[in-house]
Amino acid sequence: MAKSKFSENLIRLKCGECKRINYFTRKNKKTSEGKLVIQKYCKWCRAHTKHTETKK
């Protein structure tokens, strides 16, 4: 089975409040350093919270 070129750049985003994994996104590892932090909507918290990058 062929490997997708996007699978190695795929990261998971975890909610800062409830610690659930809500989103998946891609990250360019050459241009960005450190963990990615994005303000996103969490459907369990029902609010906009900070989502941070987690391990695969």
C-alpha positions, 0 to 999 in steps of 0.5 A: 500500500502506498504511503500518502505524502500528507500522512507524515505532516498530519498532527492531532489537536487536543482541547486545553480544557477537556483534553479531548482530541477534536481536530486533525490538521497538517503542519509544515515542519520545515518552517514552524518550530515548537508545538502548534497552538490554535484557538478552535471550537470544542463541541464538548466544552461548547466554547472556543478554547486553545487546542495544542498539538499532541503526539500521534 
